[in-house]
Amino acid sequence: MNFFGEQAIQYDALIENIIITMMRTIDDMYSDLNWDLVVLDALVHPMRNRATLLPVTIISLDGKDFVLADNMSHRIESMILRLHHLTTTSMPLSRLSAANDDTLTTTDWNKARLSISSNNSEWHKFEYKYDSDLAWLDSISVHNLDYSQLTLQEELAIKTWQGLPATYSRFWCKTRAI
């Protein structure tokens, strides 16, 4: 059997299971909601072997945010972590949709976004990217002096899909030994 073929099957199955879990939860809680787009963002913390979901956004006529129930959140985080492991071990990047094609290697992603459209022609899209600020934040202890200098707004911005703007002055970059 083709090794990459098996990985492709596992990848597709994980994405499908994430979508099914999300949609069942949304249907259970918002059965009358007429949605156009659902966006799930996740942070991957490889050093801690953990993934964290951010609030799921449902874009509808009235624009609502949706937070998955804890048991569903845990299941999806587990699947995202397995997807990260699968894609960073040996799957070719051409199988995925990279946000920063010029800088990624097979081990470089710590943020993921899954968009699910109600439009059947663009049913779902999985994106990922590497954020060095998130990698830095994951590498330090909450007792670290740099962490204590980080504002809550900076920490929250780092933990979004967008992250900090490229032009943002990062004090932690200046304190690193070269």
C-alpha positions as CSV (number, residue, x, y, z in Angstrom):
1,M,0.0,0.0,0.0
2,N,1.2,3.5,-0.8
3,F,2.4,5.2,2.4
4,F,1.2,8.6,1.4
5,G,-2.1,7.2,0.3
6,E,-2.8,5.8,3.8
7,Q,-1.8,9.2,5.3
8,A,-4.1,11.0,2.8
9,I,-7.0,8.7,4.0
10,Q,-6.2,9.4,7.6
11,Y,-6.0,13.2,6.9
12,D,-9.4,13.2,5.1
13,A,-11.0,11.1,7.9
14,L,-9.7,13.4,10.6
15,I,-11.0,16.5,8.8
16,E,-14.4,14.8,8.2
17,N,-14.7,13.8,11.8
18,I,-13.9,17.3,13.0
19,I,-16.6,18.7,10.6
20,I,-19.2,16.1,11.7
21,T,-18.5,16.7,15.4
22,M,-18.8,20.5,14.9
23,M,-21.9,20.3,12.8
24,R,-23.7,17.9,15.1
25,T,-23.0,20.2,18.0
26,I,-24.2,23.3,16.1
27,D,-27.3,21.5,14.9
28,D,-28.1,20.4,18.5
29,M,-27.7,23.9,19.9
30,Y,-28.8,26.1,17.0
31,S,-31.2,23.9,14.9
32,D,-33.0,26.9,13.5
33,L,-29.8,28.9,12.6
34,N,-29.4,29.7,8.9
35,W,-25.5,29.8,8.7
36,D,-23.3,30.6,5.8
37,L,-19.8,30.0,7.2
38,V,-18.4,28.3,10.3
39,V,-14.8,29.0,11.3
40,L,-12.8,27.0,13.8
41,D,-9.4,28.2,14.9
42,A,-7.0,26.1,17.0
43,L,-3.6,26.6,18.6
44,V,-1.2,23.7,18.7
45,H,1.3,23.4,21.5
46,P,3.7,20.7,20.4
47,M,6.0,20.9,23.4
48,R,3.0,20.2,25.7
49,N,1.4,17.7,23.2
50,R,-1.8,19.8,23.4
51,A,-4.2,21.7,21.2
52,T,-6.5,24.5,22.2
53,L,-9.7,25.6,20.4
54,L,-10.6,29.3,20.1
55,P,-14.3,30.2,20.1
56,V,-15.9,28.9,17.0
57,T,-17.4,31.7,14.8
58,I,-20.6,31.1,13.0
59,I,-21.3,33.7,10.3
60,S,-25.0,34.0,9.7
61,L,-27.5,36.8,8.9
62,D,-27.4,37.9,12.5
63,G,-23.6,37.1,13.1
64,K,-23.2,35.0,16.2
65,D,-20.2,33.5,18.1
66,F,-20.5,29.9,19.2
67,V,-18.5,28.0,21.8
68,L,-18.4,24.3,21.6
69,A,-19.5,22.3,24.7
70,D,-16.6,21.1,26.7
71,N,-16.9,17.4,25.7
72,M,-17.0,18.3,22.0
73,S,-14.2,20.8,22.4
74,H,-12.0,18.1,23.9
75,R,-12.8,15.6,21.1
76,I,-11.9,18.2,18.4
77,E,-8.7,19.3,20.2
78,S,-7.7,15.7,20.2
79,M,-8.4,15.3,16.5
80,I,-6.5,18.6,15.7
81,L,-3.5,17.2,17.7
82,R,-3.6,14.0,15.7
83,L,-3.9,16.0,12.5
84,H,-0.8,18.0,13.5
85,H,1.1,14.8,14.3
86,L,0.1,13.3,11.0
87,T,1.0,16.3,8.9
88,T,4.2,17.2,10.6
89,T,5.8,13.7,10.5
90,S,5.9,12.8,6.8
91,M,2.9,14.0,4.8
92,P,3.9,16.2,1.9
93,L,2.9,19.8,2.3
94,S,1.3,19.9,-1.1
95,R,-1.6,18.0,0.5
96,L,-2.4,21.0,2.7
97,S,-3.2,24.6,2.1
98,A,-0.3,26.6,3.7
99,A,-0.8,30.2,4.7
100,N,2.9,31.0,4.3
101,D,4.2,28.6,1.6
102,D,7.7,30.2,1.5
103,T,8.6,29.7,5.1
104,L,7.0,26.4,6.1
105,T,8.6,23.0,6.5
106,T,6.9,19.8,7.5
107,T,7.3,20.6,11.2
108,D,6.3,24.3,11.1
109,W,2.7,25.0,12.1
110,N,1.1,25.9,15.4
111,K,-2.1,27.6,14.3
112,A,-4.9,26.0,12.3
113,R,-8.1,27.2,10.8
114,L,-10.9,25.1,9.4
115,S,-13.6,26.9,7.5
116,I,-16.8,25.2,6.6
117,S,-19.1,26.8,4.1
118,S,-22.8,26.1,3.5
119,N,-21.9,26.5,-0.2
120,N,-21.4,23.0,-1.6
121,S,-18.8,24.2,-4.2
122,E,-16.4,25.3,-1.4
123,W,-17.4,22.9,1.3
124,H,-14.4,23.2,3.6
125,K,-10.9,24.6,3.7
126,F,-8.1,23.6,6.2
127,E,-5.3,26.2,6.6
128,Y,-2.3,26.3,8.9
129,K,0.6,28.6,9.7
130,Y,3.5,29.0,12.0
131,D,3.5,31.9,14.5
132,S,6.9,32.5,16.1
133,D,5.2,34.6,18.8
134,L,3.1,31.7,19.9
135,A,6.1,29.4,19.8
136,W,7.9,31.9,22.1
137,L,4.9,32.1,24.4
138,D,4.7,28.3,24.6
139,S,8.4,28.1,25.4
140,I,8.4,30.3,28.5
141,S,7.1,29.7,32.0
142,V,4.4,32.0,33.5
143,H,7.1,32.7,36.2
144,N,9.5,34.0,33.5
145,L,10.3,37.8,33.7
146,D,9.4,38.2,30.0
147,Y,6.0,36.6,30.6
148,S,5.3,39.1,33.5
149,Q,6.0,42.0,31.1
150,L,3.6,40.7,28.5
151,T,0.2,42.5,28.6
152,L,-3.0,40.7,28.5
153,Q,-3.8,42.3,25.2
154,E,-0.5,41.1,23.7
155,E,-1.1,37.6,25.0
156,L,-4.7,37.5,23.6
157,A,-3.5,38.9,20.2
158,I,-0.8,36.2,20.0
159,K,-3.5,33.6,20.6
160,T,-5.6,34.7,17.6
161,W,-5.4,33.4,14.1
162,Q,-4.1,36.8,13.0
163,G,-1.5,37.1,15.7
164,L,0.4,40.3,16.3
165,P,1.0,42.7,13.4
166,A,4.4,42.3,11.6
167,T,5.3,45.8,12.6
168,Y,4.6,45.3,16.3
169,S,7.5,46.0,18.6
170,R,8.3,42.7,20.4
171,F,10.3,43.3,23.6
172,W,11.0,39.6,23.9
173,C,12.9,39.6,20.6
174,K,15.3,42.2,22.0
175,T,16.0,40.2,25.2
176,R,17.0,37.0,23.6
177,A,20.7,36.2,23.6
178,I,22.3,35.9,20.2
